[in-house]
Amino acid sequence: MLYGFGVLCLAALSTTLASCTPINEQRARIAVEKGEALLSDNELEAALVEFEEAARLDPQLAVAHSNMGLIFRRMGEYERAITSFVEAIRRDPASFRDTFNLAQLYHFTKRTKEAIQAYLCAVELDGSSFDAQLNLGVCYQETGDFEQAVERFRAAIDLQSDRPHAYVNLGVALDAQGKYYEAIRAYREALERDSRQPLVLVNLAHTYMKQERYKMARQALEAAIQMDSGLAVAHEALGYCLFRTRDFGASERAYTQAIACDWRLPRAHAALGSINMVKYLEDKSRADRRDRALEAWHQSLELDPDQPRVRKLIEQYAPQRHNPEDMLLAPTAE
């Protein structure tokens, strides 16, 4: 069943584990029981000693390695936890719990390809696991394989149709494919199951704006802000929505509020710069607007230097200043 599991499965095939005597097997079981009691009391170090002894006494005892994996994970020693779960699976390839735990650790440690392989094995072992299907979809989404992500999110929804976050993830994957109507439906399904989700309303608004449905986007964003007035991304998205409809005054207020909620928003600073420059170009006596625009662009670049368009705007609109002192120091022509 697990033979498609890359290196892990090859290890399971190629390694012959030593057997143990009935006495050692019994002693190993006793050590596991002691370890589990200590683990339930959060005595991690003492429990680990018992599980290591159990594994020494009975090399085929998967539960000892499985529990060692749980302890190492709780200690934050993720590589040792991964090794322990791999060892547990070598001894018990049919263990869904160990395979799922291994997949979670691969995902947490940014080893997404390995996580996908592990989750595929987990799903093969137990296709009724909502979490395995959902997490597998998230991994596919992170690699840009949105078609596979959608398939897994739908599988999760088929298992438990009352879980709103499955619909949210489905909406994100559909939006990434340009399937905007389907994405909107998924977001609405999520909101029907839990209406207090301001971030989902922000996602919904972004999809509306991709369709240039700015009135609907604004309604969604205003609802999100009503739920959470400190949600910076909602104010920022509202600023963009208003900017696209050329309501520059309201857009400026929205972006200013976004920065008040969280100043680390390079796009909000850049947008404020653009609004101020538009105002300056409408009335060139307002040099203060030009200066505010340039400063906002500078602040945006401080937060994210990789913005060639913003750099170009600064070069285009920065005034050419002449320092009289520099002119006096310049060499004179003979």
C-alpha positions as CSV (number, residue, x, y, z in Angstrom):
1,M,0.0,0.0,0.0
2,L,2.8,2.4,0.9
3,Y,5.2,1.3,-1.8
4,G,4.8,4.6,-3.7
5,F,6.1,6.5,-0.7
6,G,9.6,7.3,-2.1
7,V,12.6,6.8,0.1
8,L,10.5,6.0,3.1
9,C,8.9,3.0,1.5
10,L,12.2,1.8,0.0
11,A,13.6,1.8,3.5
12,A,10.7,-0.3,4.7
13,L,11.3,-2.8,1.9
14,S,15.1,-3.0,2.3
15,T,15.5,-3.1,6.0
16,T,15.2,-6.3,8.0
17,L,14.4,-5.6,11.6
18,A,15.8,-7.7,14.4
19,S,13.5,-9.9,16.4
20,C,13.5,-10.2,20.1
21,T,12.9,-12.8,22.7
22,P,9.5,-13.1,24.4
23,I,11.0,-11.9,27.7
24,N,12.4,-8.7,26.0
25,E,9.1,-8.2,24.2
26,Q,7.2,-8.3,27.5
27,R,9.8,-5.9,29.1
28,A,9.4,-3.6,26.1
29,R,5.6,-3.5,26.6
30,I,6.0,-2.7,30.2
31,A,8.4,0.2,29.3
32,V,5.8,1.5,26.8
33,E,3.1,1.5,29.5
34,K,5.4,3.4,31.9
35,G,6.3,5.8,29.1
36,E,2.7,6.5,28.2
37,A,1.8,7.1,31.9
38,L,4.7,9.6,32.1
39,L,3.7,11.2,28.8
40,S,0.2,11.8,30.1
41,D,1.7,13.6,33.1
42,N,3.8,15.7,30.7
43,E,7.0,14.1,32.0
44,L,8.6,14.2,28.6
45,E,12.2,13.4,29.4
46,A,11.4,10.5,31.6
47,A,8.9,9.2,29.1
48,L,11.4,9.4,26.4
49,V,13.8,7.2,28.3
50,E,11.2,4.5,28.7
51,F,10.3,4.6,25.0
52,E,14.0,4.4,24.0
53,E,14.4,1.4,26.2
54,A,11.3,-0.2,24.7
55,A,12.7,0.3,21.2
56,R,16.1,-1.2,22.3
57,L,14.4,-4.3,23.8
58,D,12.0,-4.8,20.9
59,P,13.3,-3.4,17.6
60,Q,10.0,-4.2,15.9
61,L,7.8,-2.2,18.4
62,A,6.3,0.6,16.3
63,V,4.5,2.3,19.2
64,A,7.8,3.1,20.9
65,H,9.0,5.1,17.9
66,S,5.6,6.6,17.4
67,N,5.5,8.0,21.0
68,M,9.1,9.2,20.6
69,G,7.9,11.2,17.6
70,L,5.1,12.8,19.7
71,I,7.6,13.8,22.4
72,F,10.2,15.2,20.0
73,R,7.4,17.2,18.3
74,R,6.3,18.7,21.6
75,M,9.9,19.5,22.4
76,G,10.3,21.3,19.1
77,E,12.9,18.9,17.8
78,Y,11.2,18.4,14.5
79,E,13.9,16.5,12.6
80,R,14.2,13.9,15.4
81,A,10.4,13.7,15.4
82,I,10.4,13.1,11.6
83,T,13.0,10.3,12.0
84,S,10.9,8.7,14.8
85,F,7.7,8.7,12.7
86,V,9.6,7.2,9.7
87,E,10.9,4.5,12.0
88,A,7.4,3.8,13.3
89,I,6.0,3.5,9.7
90,R,8.8,1.2,8.7
91,R,7.5,-1.2,11.5
92,D,3.9,-0.5,10.9
93,P,3.2,0.7,7.3
94,A,-0.6,0.6,7.9
95,S,-0.5,3.2,10.7
96,F,-2.6,6.2,9.5
97,R,-1.7,8.2,12.7
98,D,2.0,8.0,12.2
99,T,1.7,8.7,8.4
100,F,-0.5,11.7,9.1
101,N,1.8,13.0,11.8
102,L,4.8,12.6,9.5
103,A,3.0,14.5,6.8
104,Q,2.1,17.4,9.2
105,L,5.8,17.7,10.2
106,Y,7.0,17.7,6.6
107,H,4.5,20.5,5.9
108,F,5.4,22.4,9.0
109,T,9.1,22.3,8.1
110,K,8.4,23.5,4.6
111,R,9.2,20.2,2.9
112,T,6.0,20.4,0.8
113,K,6.8,17.7,-1.8
114,E,7.5,15.2,1.0
115,A,4.3,16.3,2.8
116,I,2.3,15.7,-0.4
117,Q,3.7,12.1,-0.7
118,A,3.0,11.5,3.0
119,Y,-0.6,12.9,2.8
120,L,-1.2,10.8,-0.3
121,C,-0.3,7.7,1.7
122,A,-2.4,8.9,4.6
123,V,-5.4,9.3,2.3
124,E,-4.8,5.9,0.8
125,L,-4.8,4.4,4.4
126,D,-8.0,6.4,5.4
127,G,-9.8,8.2,2.6
128,S,-12.5,9.3,5.1
129,S,-10.1,11.7,6.9
130,F,-11.2,15.3,6.4
131,D,-8.0,16.7,7.7
132,A,-5.8,14.6,5.5
133,Q,-7.8,15.6,2.4
134,L,-7.9,19.3,3.4
135,N,-4.2,19.4,4.2
136,L,-3.2,17.7,1.0
137,G,-5.2,20.3,-0.9
138,V,-3.3,23.1,1.0
139,C,0.0,21.5,0.0
140,Y,-1.0,21.3,-3.7
141,Q,-2.2,24.9,-3.5
142,E,1.2,26.0,-2.1
143,T,3.0,24.3,-5.1
144,G,0.7,26.1,-7.6
145,D,-1.2,22.9,-8.5
146,F,-4.6,24.4,-8.1
147,E,-6.4,21.7,-10.1
148,Q,-5.3,19.0,-7.6
149,A,-6.0,21.4,-4.7
150,V,-9.6,21.9,-5.9
151,E,-10.1,18.1,-6.2
152,R,-8.9,17.6,-2.6
153,F,-10.9,20.5,-1.1
154,R,-14.0,19.1,-2.8
155,A,-13.2,15.6,-1.4
156,A,-12.9,17.2,2.1
157,I,-16.3,19.0,1.6
158,D,-17.9,15.7,0.6
159,L,-16.8,14.2,3.9
160,Q,-17.8,17.1,6.1
161,S,-19.9,19.8,4.4
162,D,-20.3,21.9,7.5
163,R,-16.7,23.0,7.8
164,P,-16.4,26.6,6.5
165,H,-12.6,26.6,6.0
166,A,-12.7,23.9,3.4
167,Y,-14.9,26.2,1.3
168,V,-12.6,29.2,1.9
169,N,-9.6,27.2,0.6
170,L,-11.7,26.0,-2.3
171,G,-12.5,29.6,-3.1
172,V,-8.8,30.6,-3.1
173,A,-7.9,27.8,-5.4
174,L,-10.7,28.5,-7.8
175,D,-9.9,32.2,-7.9
176,A,-6.3,31.4,-8.7
177,Q,-7.6,29.5,-11.7
178,G,-9.6,32.5,-12.9
179,K,-12.9,30.7,-12.1
180,Y,-14.3,33.7,-10.4
181,Y,-18.0,32.8,-10.3
182,E,-17.2,29.4,-8.8
183,A,-14.9,31.1,-6.2
184,I,-17.6,33.5,-5.2
185,R,-20.0,30.6,-4.7
186,A,-17.4,28.9,-2.5
187,Y,-16.8,32.0,-0.4
188,R,-20.6,32.4,0.0
189,E,-20.9,28.8,1.1
190,A,-18.2,29.5,3.8
191,L,-20.1,32.6,5.0
192,E,-23.4,30.7,5.1
193,R,-21.8,28.3,7.6
194,D,-20.0,31.1,9.6
195,S,-21.0,34.6,8.8
196,R,-18.4,36.2,11.1
197,Q,-15.4,35.8,8.8
198,P,-14.1,39.3,7.8
199,L,-11.1,37.8,6.0
200,V,-13.4,35.7,3.8
201,L,-15.3,38.9,2.9
202,V,-11.9,40.5,1.9
203,N,-11.2,37.5,-0.4
204,L,-14.7,37.8,-1.8
205,A,-14.2,41.5,-2.5
206,H,-10.9,40.8,-4.3
207,T,-12.7,38.4,-6.6
208,Y,-15.4,40.9,-7.3
209,M,-12.8,43.5,-8.2
210,K,-11.2,41.1,-10.7
211,Q,-14.6,41.1,-12.3
212,E,-14.7,45.0,-12.0
213,R,-17.8,44.6,-9.8
214,Y,-16.7,47.4,-7.5
215,K,-20.1,48.1,-5.9
216,M,-20.3,44.5,-4.7
217,A,-16.6,44.6,-3.5
218,R,-17.2,47.8,-1.5
219,Q,-20.2,46.2,0.2
220,A,-18.2,43.2,1.2
221,L,-15.3,45.3,2.5
222,E,-17.5,47.6,4.5
223,A,-19.2,44.5,6.1
224,A,-15.7,43.2,6.9
225,I,-14.7,46.5,8.5
226,Q,-17.9,46.6,10.5
227,M,-17.0,43.2,11.9
228,D,-13.3,44.2,12.6
229,S,-12.5,47.9,12.4
230,G,-8.8,47.2,12.9
231,L,-8.4,44.8,10.0
232,A,-5.8,46.6,7.9
233,V,-6.1,44.4,4.8
234,A,-9.8,45.3,4.6
235,H,-9.1,49.1,4.7
236,E,-6.3,48.6,2.2
237,A,-8.6,46.7,-0.2
238,L,-11.3,49.3,0.2
239,G,-8.7,51.9,-0.7
240,Y,-7.9,50.1,-3.9
241,C,-11.6,49.6,-4.7
242,L,-12.3,53.3,-4.3
243,F,-9.2,54.2,-6.2
244,R,-10.4,52.2,-9.2
245,T,-13.7,54.1,-9.2
246,R,-11.7,57.3,-9.0
247,D,-13.1,58.3,-5.6
248,F,-9.6,59.6,-4.6
249,G,-10.7,61.4,-1.4
250,A,-12.4,58.3,0.1
251,S,-9.5,56.1,-1.2
252,E,-7.0,58.3,0.6
253,R,-8.9,58.0,3.8
254,A,-9.1,54.2,3.5
255,Y,-5.4,53.8,2.8
256,T,-4.6,56.2,5.7
257,Q,-6.7,54.1,8.0
258,A,-5.0,50.9,6.7
259,I,-1.6,52.3,7.6
260,A,-2.9,53.4,11.0
261,C,-3.9,49.8,11.7
262,D,-0.6,48.4,10.3
263,W,2.1,50.7,8.9
264,R,3.9,47.8,7.3
265,L,1.9,47.9,4.1
266,P,4.1,48.9,1.2
267,R,1.2,48.9,-1.3
268,A,-0.8,51.2,0.9
269,H,2.1,53.7,1.1
270,A,2.6,53.4,-2.7
271,A,-1.1,54.0,-3.3
272,L,-1.1,57.1,-1.0
273,G,1.8,58.4,-3.0
274,S,-0.1,57.9,-6.3
275,I,-3.2,59.7,-4.9
276,N,-1.1,62.7,-3.7
277,M,0.6,62.9,-7.1
278,V,-2.7,62.9,-8.9
279,K,-3.8,65.8,-6.7
280,Y,-0.6,67.6,-7.5
281,L,-0.9,67.1,-11.2
282,E,-4.4,68.5,-11.0
283,D,-3.1,71.6,-9.2
284,K,0.6,72.2,-9.5
285,S,0.6,74.9,-7.0
286,R,0.2,72.2,-4.4
287,A,3.9,71.3,-4.1
288,D,3.1,69.9,-0.6
289,R,1.1,67.1,-2.4
290,R,4.0,66.3,-4.6
291,D,6.3,66.1,-1.6
292,R,3.9,63.9,0.3
293,A,3.7,61.6,-2.7
294,L,7.4,61.3,-3.0
295,E,7.8,60.6,0.7
296,A,5.0,57.9,0.6
297,W,6.8,56.2,-2.3
298,H,10.1,56.3,-0.3
299,Q,8.4,54.7,2.7
300,S,6.9,52.0,0.5
301,L,10.4,51.2,-0.9
302,E,11.8,51.1,2.7
303,L,9.3,48.3,3.4
304,D,9.7,46.5,0.0
305,P,12.7,47.6,-2.1
306,D,11.7,45.3,-5.0
307,Q,9.3,47.7,-6.6
308,P,10.7,49.0,-9.9
309,R,7.5,50.8,-10.8
310,V,7.7,52.9,-7.6
311,R,11.4,53.6,-8.2
312,K,10.5,54.8,-11.7
313,L,7.8,57.1,-10.4
314,I,10.2,58.7,-8.0
315,E,12.7,59.3,-10.8
316,Q,10.0,60.7,-13.0
317,Y,8.4,63.2,-10.5
318,A,11.3,64.1,-8.1
319,P,12.1,67.8,-8.7
320,Q,15.6,68.6,-10.0
321,R,17.2,70.5,-7.1
322,H,20.2,72.8,-7.6
323,N,22.4,73.5,-4.6
324,P,23.8,77.1,-4.9
325,E,26.9,76.0,-2.9
326,D,27.6,73.2,-5.4
327,M,27.4,75.7,-8.3
328,L,29.9,78.0,-6.6
329,L,32.3,75.0,-6.1
330,A,32.0,73.8,-9.7
331,P,35.0,74.6,-11.9
332,T,34.6,77.7,-14.0
333,A,35.1,77.6,-17.8
334,E,38.2,79.4,-19.1
